[in-house]
């Protein structure tokens, strides 16, 4: 690792670490309350239901990231397809469009993929995705 003067000593000074800690705590006063509730919740779950919460649990803003659940990202008022599923859908539909452009017959697997992805898209907010990539089977 390349060193620049005494930068390491400056970063590791107590005042800098204290300032960084205070800045990270800013606007996170709810976190300590969540920790207190979590402790009592953990105790209840372990004693009454014989369940244990994972150690790596986290609190995050659901309005920005959404909640990833059963193949979709759920936000307040709408849900989107997972990003990886949407990418896979785009790639598959483009491959099928190329086959159709070459006047090749679609395989059973291709037809099943079209139907399957259509079902996925019907249950989320995907208007633009459908408009751009959806293929009609009957053609």
Helices and strands as residue ranges (DSSP letters): H 7-11, H 14-25, H 30-44, I 45-49, H 62-65, E 67-69, E 72-75, E 78-81, H 83-101, H 108-122, H 127-133
